[in-house]
Amino acid sequence: MILLWALRSIPGTTSSEPVASLITTSTDPPESLSRPTAIWMIVILAVTVIAFTPALDSPFVSDDYFQIRHAQTLDLSTLVRD
């Protein structure tokens, strides 16, 4: 939800545009972010880090070990297939 709101706040985009149209394949240098957009991105990052900091003290649960082992064996072909 926050990501969609952030995308909508970037100048030149609207919420009705498909995500694929936001991806450009041109070799032109990207436009610089406007100051308000950069500030909002920093705020969102800070809130995310603050929200998940208490989880650093939490122990792993049973399925975490499976996820870690599975992530170690991932490559591009399995990522696309999964």
C-alpha positions as CSV (number, residue, x, y, z in Angstrom):
1,M,0.0,0.0,0.0
2,I,2.8,2.4,0.9
3,L,4.7,1.5,-2.2
4,L,1.7,2.3,-4.4
5,W,1.3,5.6,-2.6
6,A,5.0,6.4,-3.1
7,L,4.8,5.6,-6.8
8,R,1.8,7.9,-7.1
9,S,3.8,10.7,-5.5
10,I,6.5,10.5,-8.1
11,P,6.0,13.3,-10.7
12,G,4.8,12.0,-14.1
13,T,3.1,8.9,-12.8
14,T,-0.4,8.1,-11.9
15,S,-1.9,5.2,-10.0
16,S,-3.7,4.0,-13.2
17,E,-0.5,3.4,-15.1
18,P,0.5,-0.2,-15.3
19,V,3.8,-1.0,-13.4
20,A,5.4,-2.2,-16.7
21,S,5.0,1.2,-18.2
22,L,7.0,2.7,-15.3
23,I,10.1,0.6,-16.3
24,T,12.1,2.3,-18.9
25,T,14.7,0.7,-21.2
26,S,16.2,3.8,-22.6
27,T,19.8,4.7,-22.1
28,D,19.0,8.3,-21.1
29,P,20.2,9.2,-17.7
30,P,17.5,9.0,-15.1
31,E,15.8,12.2,-13.9
32,S,16.9,13.3,-10.5
33,L,14.4,12.9,-7.7
34,S,12.6,16.0,-6.5
35,R,13.4,17.1,-3.0
36,P,9.9,16.1,-1.5
37,T,10.1,12.7,-3.1
38,A,13.6,12.1,-1.7
39,I,12.4,13.2,1.8
40,W,9.4,10.9,1.7
41,M,11.6,8.0,0.7
42,I,13.9,8.7,3.6
43,V,11.0,8.9,6.0
44,I,9.5,5.6,4.8
45,L,12.9,3.9,5.1
46,A,13.4,5.3,8.6
47,V,9.9,4.2,9.7
48,T,10.5,0.7,8.3
49,V,13.9,0.4,10.1
50,I,12.4,1.7,13.4
51,A,9.4,-0.7,13.1
52,F,11.5,-3.8,12.5
53,T,14.4,-3.1,14.9
54,P,12.8,-5.0,17.8
55,A,12.7,-8.1,15.6
56,L,16.5,-8.3,15.6
57,D,16.4,-9.6,19.2
58,S,13.9,-12.3,18.3
59,P,15.0,-15.9,17.8
60,F,14.3,-17.9,14.7
61,V,11.2,-20.1,14.5
62,S,11.1,-23.5,12.9
63,D,10.3,-22.4,9.4
64,D,13.0,-19.8,9.3
65,Y,15.7,-22.5,9.1
66,F,14.0,-23.9,6.0
67,Q,13.8,-20.5,4.4
68,I,17.5,-19.8,5.0
69,R,18.6,-23.1,3.6
70,H,16.3,-22.7,0.6
71,A,17.7,-19.2,-0.1
72,Q,21.2,-20.5,-0.1
73,T,20.4,-22.8,-3.0
74,L,18.6,-20.3,-5.2
75,D,19.8,-19.3,-8.6
76,L,18.1,-17.4,-11.4
77,S,16.4,-20.5,-13.0
78,T,14.8,-21.6,-9.7
79,L,13.8,-18.1,-8.9
80,V,12.0,-17.7,-12.3
81,R,10.4,-21.2,-11.9
82,D,9.2,-20.6,-8.3
